[in-house]
């Protein structure tokens, strides 16, 4: 019977509703459908009407063909194709559902924001007008009927086209207590992500600048451009304006930020910064990236909480990466903010170009590689002497062209031994000026050849656990060559599992590892079906002669290097731990590093510890012993705390500490931070900073809302 009435009702709807084109016909479904007086259609019982993406549900609908008016009895639910829902008890609407009056109505936007009123008017299919309205996105319960926040207004208008909400005589309440009143207010609805207007303010208080407030104003310049202006006023005579401009293009994007203002830190002087970055896709698979930053003084970035960088890196770079080819060209500018750096003696302008290709030679097999690289750096000083006794001439400028070719081929020998032959040859041309010791032009050629043997042993237990033990020996020969090349980019040398079995452990091109030597070690890996794995590596380097290329703190000095021991543990429960130890035959540690990371649903812990010997070669006058800890803990679905600290054991004090508390539910997000920096210099003092921001969920796209409160009782 219901199927018959559905078909009958559909036929009546086709005949009765709107004498327009066939594609605009409505569909009606009901338990009972009847015609009264010849021109009135009455539908009762689980009534549903579908028309132009709109869906109307009610208990009873009466349609008068002469007036084209729908008289509806509820409960009523009207939904459009944008997800907007209107709930009401009674309504009189036009046949196309775009105009009319609803009583005891509630407007729900994007399943978040609710607007409730005694009477609601639909106007022109675009506007919804509500009188004496209560607006909130907070969930209320019978035992707690007062929302966390609400806006009460004499009148509210929702513009569906512009996706804006206009308030007349609006009063903001928190926990039922009036906080402030404004005669006119405009807010974006939850479906709008970009619109001109004020953004959520933030409060920032520091011991240097005092209590301050930031009120961002967002200006939409088009679909692909916007500008944000943020005045910043603080109690210690801080008057500053931040600007951020963004633009998206078909092939990329740019973002430019900056600030300018005055404060008591440098009375009578303008302080500020500017930064820019962008990325673009170029023809032939190239990518262009650029970034840059400038500041008026050394302490500005730290004072205003923008960055802790003490050396600014500005660059423009074009790259292309393909399966067997890599091309890169870049121009870099460095500026130091450190007290002990002399800007004129530091490389301020650097250029690099790299072309690298991998290939498989037909005649000899295996895999080969060819790399062409150029490098140059410039210092603004004109002196060729070393006035600061750092081993580098004050004005040394250097250019280099390097060509490197390498080749490797593998074999499987009887007994499962994996053998390989590998070789590398490189040539360099250097030009050094403004250097009383190394000045001039010269060339250098160097190469090496090695044989490698790996013998993997595997074992699988009945419980599914597998073990792999692999002894590895590399025998390397390379000549000892005299070189007048000044060493700058190979000063800091690391000894780790990544370069234990390498022909050259220097990170730069201005130094190469020389002499006959052997890299020996063993790796062990355990795979458990329970989802965890353990990997370990132990090894060292043995030389026939020590050429004094490495510092003691690197762990690679002497005819026998220190021992390297590395371990990595990973579990399916979210635990990852890595450890590296470099120690000598007497078990005295040269370097140590431990990283620990555990991530659970409600708890997270990340920590690292670093210990290093003092080394003048690496510009480290004192030992390093530092512990870093980052903790995340969810007290409840709505409350999350993040704690971070860095402790310097050599100085016996914390270097920095911070606490972040976040509250988020279905209608509100509050972010509170407190940070303390304990370090100081001639430009920067120890500082404590406090920040507070809040977002009302439901106005504009704020991302994912937090959990809703649970009702009880």
C-alpha positions as CSV (number, residue, x, y, z in Angstrom):
1,X,0.0,0.0,0.0
2,X,2.8,2.4,0.8
3,X,4.5,1.7,-2.5
4,X,1.2,2.4,-4.3
5,X,0.7,5.7,-2.4
6,X,4.3,6.7,-3.1
7,X,3.7,6.3,-6.8
8,X,0.3,8.0,-6.6
9,X,1.8,10.9,-4.6
10,X,4.6,11.3,-7.1
11,X,2.0,11.5,-9.9
12,X,0.1,14.2,-8.0
13,X,3.3,16.1,-7.3
14,X,4.1,16.1,-11.0
15,X,0.6,17.5,-11.8
16,X,0.3,19.8,-8.9
17,X,3.6,21.4,-8.0
18,X,5.1,24.2,-10.1
19,X,4.1,24.5,-13.7
20,X,7.8,24.7,-14.8
21,X,10.1,22.6,-16.9
22,X,10.1,18.9,-16.4
23,X,13.6,18.8,-15.0
24,X,12.4,21.0,-12.0
25,X,9.6,18.7,-10.9
26,X,9.4,17.7,-7.2
27,X,9.0,14.3,-5.7
28,X,6.7,13.6,-2.8
29,X,6.5,10.5,-0.6
30,X,3.9,10.0,2.2
31,X,1.8,7.4,3.9
32,X,-1.5,9.0,2.8
33,X,-2.1,11.5,-0.1
34,X,-5.5,13.1,-0.9
35,X,-6.9,16.0,-2.9
36,X,-9.3,18.4,-1.2
37,X,-11.5,21.0,-2.9
38,X,-10.0,20.1,-6.3
39,X,-6.8,22.2,-6.0
40,X,-5.4,21.3,-2.6
41,X,-3.0,18.4,-2.1
42,X,-2.8,17.0,1.4
43,X,0.0,14.5,2.4
44,X,0.1,13.0,5.9
45,X,2.4,10.5,7.7
46,X,6.2,10.4,7.2
47,X,6.0,13.0,4.5
48,X,9.2,13.7,2.4
49,X,9.6,16.1,-0.4
50,X,12.7,16.2,-2.7
51,X,13.2,19.3,-4.8
52,X,16.4,20.8,-6.4
53,X,18.7,19.3,-3.9
54,X,16.5,20.2,-0.9
55,X,14.9,17.6,1.3
56,X,11.8,18.3,3.5
57,X,10.6,16.0,6.2
58,X,7.3,16.6,8.1
59,X,4.2,15.0,9.5
60,X,1.7,16.8,7.3
61,X,1.9,19.0,4.2
62,X,-0.9,20.9,2.6
63,X,-0.2,22.4,-0.9
64,X,-2.7,25.0,-2.3
65,X,-2.2,25.1,-6.1
66,X,-3.9,28.5,-6.4
67,X,-1.6,30.3,-3.9
68,X,1.4,27.9,-4.4
69,X,1.9,27.8,-0.6
70,X,3.0,24.8,1.5
71,X,1.5,24.6,5.0
72,X,3.6,22.3,7.0
73,X,3.1,20.7,10.4
74,X,6.1,19.3,12.2
75,X,8.4,18.2,13.5
76,X,10.0,19.7,10.4
77,X,13.5,19.1,9.0
78,X,14.6,21.0,5.9
79,X,18.0,20.1,4.4
80,X,19.8,21.6,1.4
81,X,22.6,20.3,-0.7
82,X,25.2,22.3,1.3
83,X,24.4,20.4,4.5
84,X,22.4,23.3,6.1
85,X,19.6,22.0,8.3
86,X,16.5,23.9,9.5
87,X,14.3,22.4,12.2
88,X,10.9,23.8,13.1
89,X,7.5,23.0,14.6
90,X,5.4,24.7,11.9
91,X,6.0,26.5,8.6
92,X,4.4,28.2,5.6
93,X,6.7,28.0,2.6
94,X,6.6,28.7,-1.1
95,X,6.4,25.7,-3.4
96,X,10.1,25.8,-4.2
97,X,10.9,25.9,-0.4
98,X,12.9,29.2,-0.8
99,X,10.6,31.6,1.0
100,X,8.3,31.5,4.0
101,X,8.0,31.6,7.7
102,X,8.9,28.9,10.3
103,X,8.0,29.0,14.0
104,X,10.0,27.5,16.9
105,X,12.9,27.1,14.4
106,X,16.5,26.2,14.6
107,X,19.1,26.6,11.9
108,X,22.1,24.2,12.0
109,X,25.1,25.1,9.8
110,X,27.7,22.5,8.8
111,X,26.6,20.3,11.7
112,X,28.3,22.7,14.1
113,X,26.7,26.1,14.6
114,X,23.1,26.3,15.8
115,X,20.9,29.4,15.6
116,X,17.6,29.1,17.5
117,X,14.6,31.6,17.4
118,X,10.9,31.7,17.9
119,X,10.4,32.7,14.3
120,X,12.5,32.3,11.2
121,X,12.0,33.7,7.7
122,X,13.3,32.3,4.4
123,X,13.8,35.1,1.9
124,X,14.6,34.6,-1.8
125,X,16.3,31.3,-1.3
126,X,19.4,33.2,-0.1
127,X,18.7,34.8,3.3
128,X,17.5,33.3,6.5
129,X,16.3,35.9,9.1
130,X,15.8,35.1,12.7
131,X,14.4,37.3,15.5
132,X,15.5,37.1,19.2
133,X,18.2,34.5,18.4
134,X,20.5,32.4,20.5
135,X,23.7,31.3,18.6
136,X,26.1,28.6,19.9
137,X,27.9,25.5,18.8
138,X,28.1,24.1,22.3
139,X,26.2,21.0,23.3
140,X,23.7,21.4,26.2
141,X,22.2,18.8,28.5
142,X,19.1,18.6,30.6
143,X,21.1,18.8,33.8
144,X,23.3,21.6,32.4
145,X,21.2,23.7,30.0
146,X,23.6,26.7,29.9
147,X,26.1,26.5,27.0
148,X,29.8,27.2,27.5
149,X,29.4,30.3,25.3
150,X,26.6,31.8,23.3
151,X,25.7,34.9,21.4
152,X,22.2,36.4,22.0
153,X,21.0,38.9,19.3
154,X,17.9,40.9,18.6
155,X,18.1,39.8,15.0
156,X,20.4,37.5,12.9
157,X,20.6,37.2,9.2
158,X,22.4,34.3,7.4
159,X,23.5,35.0,3.8
160,X,23.9,31.6,2.0
161,X,25.6,33.1,-1.0
162,X,28.3,35.1,0.9
163,X,28.3,32.6,3.7
164,X,28.2,35.3,6.3
165,X,26.2,35.8,9.6
166,X,25.1,39.3,10.5
167,X,24.2,40.1,14.2
168,X,22.1,43.1,15.4
169,X,22.5,44.1,19.0
170,X,24.7,41.1,19.9
171,X,25.6,40.1,23.5
172,X,28.4,37.6,24.1
173,X,27.9,35.3,27.1
174,X,30.3,32.8,28.8
175,X,28.7,30.2,31.1
176,X,25.6,32.4,31.0
177,X,27.4,35.6,32.2
178,X,27.3,38.6,29.8
179,X,30.9,39.6,28.8
180,X,30.4,42.3,26.2
181,X,27.9,43.9,23.8
182,X,28.2,45.2,20.3
183,X,25.5,46.9,18.2
184,X,26.6,45.2,14.9
185,X,28.6,42.1,14.3
186,X,29.6,40.1,11.2
187,X,31.0,36.5,11.4
188,X,31.7,33.9,8.7
189,X,29.6,30.7,8.8
190,X,31.3,27.3,9.3
191,X,31.6,26.6,5.5
192,X,33.7,29.7,4.7
193,X,37.5,29.4,4.8
194,X,38.5,32.8,3.5
195,X,36.8,36.1,4.1
196,X,37.8,39.7,4.9
197,X,37.5,40.3,8.7
198,X,39.1,40.0,12.1
199,X,40.7,36.7,13.1
200,X,40.9,35.4,16.7
201,X,43.1,37.6,18.9
202,X,46.1,36.3,20.8
203,X,47.6,37.4,24.1
204,X,51.4,37.4,24.4
205,X,53.2,38.5,27.6
206,X,57.0,38.5,28.0
207,X,59.4,39.8,30.6
208,X,61.0,42.0,27.9
209,X,58.0,43.5,26.2
210,X,55.3,43.2,28.9
211,X,51.6,42.3,28.4
212,X,50.6,42.5,24.8
213,X,47.7,41.7,22.5
214,X,47.7,40.8,18.8
215,X,44.5,41.4,16.7
216,X,44.9,40.0,13.1
217,X,42.8,41.5,10.3
218,X,42.5,39.3,7.2
219,X,41.9,40.8,3.8
220,X,40.8,38.6,1.0
221,X,42.3,40.1,-2.2
222,X,40.8,37.3,-4.4
223,X,40.6,33.6,-4.8
224,X,44.4,33.3,-4.9
225,X,45.7,36.3,-2.8
226,X,45.3,37.6,0.7
227,X,46.9,40.0,3.2
228,X,46.9,39.8,7.0
229,X,47.6,42.9,9.1
230,X,48.3,42.3,12.8
231,X,48.8,45.2,15.1
232,X,50.7,44.3,18.3
233,X,50.5,46.5,21.3
234,X,52.3,45.7,24.6
235,X,52.6,47.5,27.9
236,X,56.3,48.3,27.6
237,X,55.7,50.9,24.9
238,X,55.6,48.2,22.1
239,X,53.9,49.5,19.0
240,X,54.3,47.1,16.1
241,X,52.5,46.0,13.0
242,X,52.9,42.5,11.4
243,X,52.1,42.0,7.7
244,X,51.7,38.7,5.8
245,X,51.0,38.5,2.1
246,X,50.2,35.2,0.3
247,X,49.5,34.4,-3.3
248,X,49.0,31.2,-5.2
249,X,49.8,30.7,-8.8
250,X,49.1,28.0,-11.3
251,X,52.7,26.8,-11.0
252,X,53.5,27.7,-7.4
253,X,53.1,30.0,-4.4
254,X,54.8,32.8,-2.5
255,X,54.5,34.2,1.0
256,X,56.0,37.4,2.3
257,X,56.0,38.4,6.0
258,X,57.4,41.3,7.9
259,X,57.0,43.6,10.9
260,X,58.0,47.0,11.9
261,X,57.7,48.8,15.3
262,X,59.3,50.4,18.3
263,X,59.8,49.3,21.9
264,X,61.8,50.0,25.0
265,X,64.5,47.4,24.2
266,X,66.1,49.9,21.7
267,X,64.5,53.3,22.5
268,X,64.1,55.6,19.6
269,X,65.0,53.0,17.0
270,X,62.8,51.1,14.5
271,X,62.9,47.3,14.9
272,X,61.6,44.7,12.5
273,X,62.2,41.9,10.1
274,X,61.2,40.6,6.7
275,X,61.0,37.1,5.3
276,X,59.9,35.6,2.0
277,X,59.7,32.1,0.6
278,X,58.1,30.4,-2.4
279,X,58.2,27.4,-4.6
280,X,57.4,27.1,-8.4
281,X,57.3,24.3,-10.9
282,X,59.4,25.0,-14.0
283,X,59.4,23.4,-17.4
284,X,61.3,20.1,-17.9
285,X,60.6,18.9,-14.4
286,X,62.6,21.6,-12.6
287,X,61.5,23.1,-9.3
288,X,62.5,26.6,-8.1
289,X,62.6,27.4,-4.4
290,X,63.6,30.5,-2.6
291,X,63.6,31.8,1.0
292,X,65.1,34.8,2.7
293,X,65.1,36.6,6.0
294,X,66.4,40.0,7.2
295,X,66.3,41.6,10.7
296,X,67.2,45.0,12.1
297,X,69.1,43.6,15.1
298,X,70.3,40.4,16.6
299,X,67.7,40.0,19.4
300,X,64.5,40.8,17.4
301,X,63.5,37.3,16.4
302,X,64.0,36.0,19.9
303,X,62.3,39.0,21.6
304,X,59.2,38.7,19.5
305,X,59.0,34.9,19.6
306,X,59.5,34.4,15.9
307,X,62.5,32.1,15.8
308,X,65.6,31.0,17.8
309,X,67.8,30.9,14.7
310,X,71.2,32.6,15.3
311,X,72.4,32.3,11.7
312,X,70.1,33.4,8.9
313,X,70.1,31.5,5.6
314,X,68.7,33.1,2.5
315,X,68.7,31.1,-0.8
316,X,67.4,30.5,-4.2
317,X,67.7,27.1,-5.7
318,X,66.6,25.2,-8.9
319,X,66.6,21.4,-8.8
320,X,65.5,18.5,-10.9
321,X,65.4,14.9,-9.7
322,X,64.9,11.9,-12.0
323,X,65.4,8.2,-11.7
324,X,69.1,8.3,-12.7
325,X,69.9,12.0,-12.6
326,X,70.0,14.9,-10.2
327,X,70.7,18.6,-11.1
328,X,70.9,21.5,-8.6
329,X,72.0,25.1,-8.8
330,X,71.8,27.4,-5.8
331,X,72.8,30.8,-4.4
332,X,73.0,31.2,-0.6
333,X,73.5,34.2,1.6
334,X,74.4,33.8,5.3
335,X,74.1,36.3,8.1
336,X,75.2,35.5,11.6
337,X,73.4,36.8,14.8
338,X,76.0,35.3,17.2
339,X,78.0,37.6,19.4
340,X,81.3,35.9,18.8
341,X,81.0,35.9,15.0
342,X,82.6,38.6,12.9
343,X,80.4,39.0,9.8
344,X,83.2,40.1,7.5
345,X,85.2,36.9,8.1
346,X,82.3,34.5,7.5
347,X,81.4,33.2,4.0
348,X,78.4,35.4,3.3
349,X,77.7,34.5,-0.4
350,X,77.9,30.9,-1.6
351,X,77.1,29.3,-5.0
352,X,76.8,25.6,-5.8
353,X,76.0,23.7,-8.9
354,X,75.7,19.9,-9.1
355,X,75.1,17.4,-11.9
356,X,75.0,13.8,-11.0
357,X,74.2,10.7,-13.1
358,X,73.9,7.0,-12.4
359,X,74.4,4.4,-15.2
360,X,75.1,0.7,-15.9
361,X,78.3,0.2,-18.1
362,X,77.8,-2.4,-20.8
363,X,81.4,-3.6,-21.0
364,X,82.2,-4.1,-17.3
365,X,78.7,-4.4,-15.7
366,X,77.8,-3.2,-12.3
367,X,76.7,0.4,-11.6
368,X,78.6,3.6,-12.2
369,X,78.2,7.2,-11.3
370,X,79.5,10.6,-12.6
371,X,79.2,13.8,-10.7
372,X,80.2,17.4,-11.8
373,X,80.2,20.0,-9.1
374,X,81.2,23.6,-8.7
375,X,81.4,25.6,-5.5
376,X,82.5,29.1,-4.5
377,X,82.2,31.3,-1.4
378,X,82.9,34.9,-0.7
379,X,83.9,36.9,2.4
380,X,83.5,40.7,2.5
381,X,86.9,41.1,4.3
382,X,89.9,42.1,2.1
383,X,92.5,40.8,4.5
384,X,94.6,37.8,3.7
385,X,95.8,37.4,7.3
386,X,94.2,35.4,10.1
387,X,93.6,38.1,12.7
388,X,91.3,36.0,14.9
389,X,93.5,32.9,14.9
390,X,90.8,30.5,13.8
391,X,93.0,28.9,11.1
392,X,91.2,30.7,8.3
393,X,92.3,33.9,6.6
394,X,89.8,36.7,7.3
395,X,89.1,37.4,3.6
396,X,89.6,34.0,2.0
397,X,87.5,33.6,-1.2
398,X,87.6,30.2,-2.9
399,X,86.2,28.6,-6.0
400,X,86.3,24.9,-6.9
401,X,85.4,22.7,-9.8
402,X,85.2,18.9,-9.1
403,X,84.6,15.8,-11.2
404,X,84.0,12.4,-9.5
405,X,83.5,9.0,-11.0
406,X,82.6,5.9,-9.1
407,X,81.8,2.2,-9.9
408,X,80.7,-0.9,-8.1
409,X,80.0,-4.5,-9.0
410,X,78.8,-7.3,-6.9
411,X,79.3,-11.1,-7.0
412,X,78.0,-14.1,-5.0
413,X,80.8,-16.4,-4.1
414,X,80.6,-20.1,-2.9
415,X,79.2,-20.5,0.6
416,X,77.0,-17.4,0.3
417,X,79.7,-14.8,0.6
418,X,78.8,-11.5,-1.1
419,X,81.8,-9.9,-2.8
420,X,82.1,-6.5,-4.4
421,X,84.7,-4.3,-6.1
422,X,84.3,-0.6,-5.8
423,X,86.4,2.4,-6.9
424,X,86.2,6.1,-6.9
425,X,88.3,8.7,-8.7
426,X,88.0,12.5,-8.4
427,X,89.8,15.6,-9.7
428,X,89.5,19.2,-8.3
429,X,90.6,22.6,-9.5
430,X,90.9,25.3,-6.9
431,X,91.3,29.0,-7.0
432,X,92.0,30.8,-3.7
433,X,92.5,34.5,-3.3
434,X,93.1,36.8,-0.3
435,X,94.9,34.1,1.6
436,X,98.5,34.6,2.6
437,X,99.0,30.9,3.1
438,X,96.9,29.1,0.5
439,X,96.5,31.7,-2.2
440,X,96.8,30.6,-5.8
441,X,95.4,28.2,-8.3
442,X,96.1,24.4,-8.1
443,X,94.7,21.0,-9.0
444,X,94.3,17.8,-7.1
445,X,93.6,14.3,-8.2
446,X,92.7,11.4,-5.9
447,X,91.2,8.0,-6.0
448,X,90.7,4.7,-4.2
449,X,89.8,1.1,-4.8
450,X,88.3,-1.4,-2.4
451,X,87.1,-5.0,-2.2
452,X,84.3,-5.8,0.1
453,X,83.1,-9.2,1.6
454,X,79.9,-9.8,3.4
455,X,78.8,-13.1,4.8
456,X,75.2,-13.1,6.0
457,X,74.2,-15.8,8.4
458,X,70.4,-16.3,8.9
459,X,68.4,-18.4,11.3
460,X,64.6,-18.8,11.6
461,X,63.1,-20.3,14.8
462,X,59.9,-22.3,15.0
463,X,58.2,-19.4,16.8
464,X,58.7,-17.2,13.7
465,X,61.7,-15.2,15.0
466,X,64.4,-14.6,12.4
467,X,68.0,-13.6,13.0
468,X,70.5,-12.2,10.6
469,X,74.2,-11.8,11.4
470,X,76.5,-10.3,8.8
471,X,80.3,-9.9,9.2
472,X,81.6,-7.2,6.8
473,X,85.2,-6.5,5.8
474,X,86.3,-3.7,3.4
475,X,89.9,-3.5,2.2
476,X,90.7,-0.1,0.8
477,X,93.7,1.3,-0.9
478,X,94.2,4.9,-1.7
479,X,97.5,6.8,-2.1
480,X,98.8,9.5,0.2
481,X,98.7,12.7,-1.8
482,X,100.1,16.1,-0.7
483,X,97.5,18.7,-0.8
484,X,97.5,22.5,-0.3
485,X,93.7,22.7,-0.3
486,X,92.4,24.7,2.7
487,X,89.9,22.7,4.7
488,X,86.6,24.5,5.5
489,X,83.6,22.3,4.8
490,X,85.1,19.0,6.1
491,X,85.9,20.2,9.6
492,X,82.9,18.5,11.4
493,X,83.3,14.7,10.7
494,X,80.8,12.2,12.2
495,X,81.5,8.5,12.7
496,X,78.2,6.6,12.6
497,X,76.6,3.4,11.1
498,X,75.9,5.3,7.9
499,X,79.6,5.8,7.0
500,X,81.3,2.9,8.8
501,X,81.7,1.1,5.4
502,X,82.5,4.1,3.2
503,X,85.5,5.0,1.1
504,X,85.5,8.6,2.4
505,X,84.1,9.8,5.7
506,X,84.7,13.5,5.1
507,X,81.4,15.4,4.5
508,X,82.9,17.9,2.1
509,X,85.0,17.9,-1.1
510,X,88.0,19.7,0.3
511,X,89.3,16.7,2.2
512,X,89.7,13.0,1.2
513,X,90.6,10.0,3.3
514,X,94.0,8.7,2.4
515,X,96.2,5.6,2.9
516,X,95.5,1.8,3.0
517,X,92.9,0.9,5.6
518,X,90.3,-1.7,6.5
519,X,86.7,-1.1,7.6
520,X,85.6,-4.1,9.7
521,X,82.4,-4.7,11.6
522,X,79.4,-6.9,12.1
523,X,75.7,-6.2,12.0
524,X,72.9,-8.1,13.8
525,X,69.2,-7.9,13.1
526,X,66.3,-9.7,14.8
527,X,62.8,-9.7,13.4
528,X,60.0,-10.8,15.8
529,X,56.5,-11.8,14.5
530,X,55.1,-9.9,17.5
531,X,55.9,-6.7,15.5
532,X,59.2,-5.6,16.9
533,X,62.8,-5.5,15.5
534,X,66.3,-5.0,16.8
535,X,69.3,-3.9,14.8
536,X,72.9,-3.6,16.0
537,X,76.2,-2.6,14.4
538,X,79.7,-2.8,15.8
539,X,82.9,-1.9,13.9
540,X,86.0,0.2,13.6
541,X,88.6,1.4,11.1
542,X,92.2,0.0,10.9
543,X,95.0,1.8,9.1
544,X,98.5,1.0,8.1
545,X,99.6,4.5,8.9
546,X,98.0,7.5,10.7
547,X,98.2,10.7,8.6
548,X,96.6,12.9,11.2
549,X,93.5,13.7,9.2
550,X,91.0,13.4,12.0
551,X,90.6,15.0,15.4
552,X,90.5,13.1,18.6
553,X,86.8,14.0,19.3
554,X,85.7,12.5,15.9
555,X,86.6,9.0,17.1
556,X,88.5,8.4,13.8
557,X,92.0,9.5,14.8
558,X,95.0,7.1,15.0
559,X,95.9,3.9,13.3
560,X,93.0,2.3,15.0
561,X,89.8,4.3,15.3
562,X,87.6,4.2,18.3
563,X,84.9,1.5,18.4
564,X,81.5,2.4,16.9
565,X,78.4,0.7,18.4
566,X,75.0,1.6,17.1
567,X,71.6,0.1,18.1
568,X,68.0,0.6,16.9
569,X,64.9,-0.8,18.5
570,X,61.4,-0.5,17.0
571,X,58.1,-2.0,18.4
572,X,54.6,-2.2,17.1
573,X,53.4,-0.3,20.3
574,X,55.0,2.9,19.0
575,X,58.4,2.7,20.7
576,X,61.5,3.7,18.7
577,X,65.0,3.9,20.3
578,X,68.3,4.6,18.6
579,X,71.7,4.7,20.3
580,X,75.2,5.5,19.1
581,X,78.4,5.2,21.1
582,X,82.0,5.9,20.0
583,X,84.5,4.7,22.6
584,X,88.2,3.6,22.7
585,X,89.8,0.3,23.8
586,X,89.7,1.5,27.5
587,X,85.9,2.1,27.1
588,X,86.3,5.8,27.5
589,X,83.5,7.5,25.6
590,X,84.3,10.0,22.8
591,X,80.7,10.6,21.6
592,X,77.3,9.3,22.7
593,X,73.9,9.9,21.4
594,X,70.6,8.4,22.6
595,X,67.2,9.1,21.0
596,X,63.9,7.7,22.5
597,X,60.4,8.1,21.1
598,X,57.2,6.6,22.4
599,X,53.8,7.5,21.0
600,X,50.6,6.2,22.5
601,X,47.0,7.4,22.0
602,X,47.0,9.5,25.2
603,X,50.8,9.8,25.9
604,X,53.9,10.6,24.0
605,X,57.5,10.9,25.0
606,X,60.4,12.1,22.9
607,X,63.9,12.5,24.3
608,X,67.5,12.8,23.2
609,X,70.8,12.9,25.0
610,X,74.1,14.1,23.4
611,X,77.6,13.9,24.9
612,X,80.7,15.0,23.1
613,X,84.3,15.8,24.0
614,X,85.7,19.3,23.7
615,X,87.5,19.8,20.4
616,X,89.1,23.1,19.2
617,X,89.1,21.7,15.6
618,X,85.3,21.5,15.7
619,X,85.1,24.9,17.4
620,X,83.9,23.3,20.7
621,X,85.8,24.7,23.7
622,X,83.9,22.7,26.3
623,X,82.3,19.3,26.6
624,X,78.7,19.0,25.5
625,X,76.2,17.1,27.7
626,X,72.6,18.0,27.0
627,X,69.3,16.3,27.5
628,X,66.1,17.2,25.6
629,X,62.7,16.0,26.6
630,X,59.3,16.5,24.9
631,X,56.2,15.1,26.7
632,X,52.6,15.0,25.5
633,X,49.8,13.8,27.8
634,X,46.0,13.9,27.3
635,X,44.4,14.3,30.7
636,X,41.0,13.8,29.1
637,X,39.6,13.9,25.6
638,X,39.4,17.7,25.9
639,X,42.6,18.5,27.8
640,X,46.1,18.0,26.4
641,X,49.5,19.1,27.9
642,X,52.8,19.4,26.1
643,X,56.0,19.9,28.1
644,X,59.5,20.5,26.6
645,X,62.8,21.2,28.2
646,X,66.5,21.3,27.3
647,X,69.0,20.8,30.2
648,X,72.7,21.6,30.0
649,X,74.6,19.3,32.4
650,X,77.9,21.1,31.9
651,X,76.4,24.4,32.9
652,X,74.2,22.6,35.5
653,X,71.0,24.5,34.4
654,X,68.1,24.3,32.0
655,X,68.7,26.0,28.7
656,X,65.0,26.3,27.9
657,X,61.6,25.0,29.1
658,X,58.1,25.3,27.9
659,X,54.6,24.2,28.8
660,X,51.6,24.2,26.4
661,X,48.0,23.5,27.6
662,X,45.2,22.9,25.0
663,X,41.5,22.7,25.7
664,X,39.3,21.7,22.9
665,X,35.7,20.6,22.7
666,X,32.9,20.8,20.2
667,X,32.6,24.6,20.4
668,X,35.8,26.1,21.8
669,X,39.6,25.7,21.5
670,X,41.9,27.5,24.0
671,X,45.7,27.3,23.6
672,X,47.9,28.5,26.5
673,X,51.7,28.5,26.4
674,X,54.5,29.5,28.8
675,X,58.1,29.5,27.8
676,X,61.4,30.3,29.6
677,X,64.7,30.8,27.9
678,X,67.6,30.7,30.5
679,X,70.5,31.5,28.2
680,X,71.8,35.0,27.6
681,X,74.3,37.0,25.6
682,X,75.2,40.6,25.1
683,X,72.1,41.0,22.8
684,X,69.7,38.6,24.4
685,X,68.6,38.3,28.1
686,X,66.8,35.4,29.8
687,X,63.1,35.7,28.9
688,X,59.8,34.3,30.1
689,X,56.9,34.4,27.6
690,X,53.2,33.7,28.0
691,X,50.8,33.2,25.1
692,X,47.0,32.7,25.0
693,X,44.7,32.2,22.0
694,X,41.1,31.0,21.6
695,X,38.8,30.0,18.8
696,X,35.0,29.8,18.8
697,X,34.3,26.6,16.8
698,X,31.5,27.2,14.3
699,X,32.6,30.5,12.8
700,X,34.8,30.0,9.7
701,X,36.6,26.7,9.0
702,X,38.6,26.0,12.2
703,X,39.5,22.5,11.4
704,X,38.4,19.5,13.4
705,X,36.4,20.2,16.5
706,X,37.2,18.6,19.8
707,X,35.0,16.0,21.6
708,X,31.5,16.9,22.7
709,X,30.7,16.8,26.4
710,X,28.8,13.7,27.6
711,X,25.4,14.3,29.1
712,X,24.4,12.5,32.3
713,X,21.4,12.3,34.6
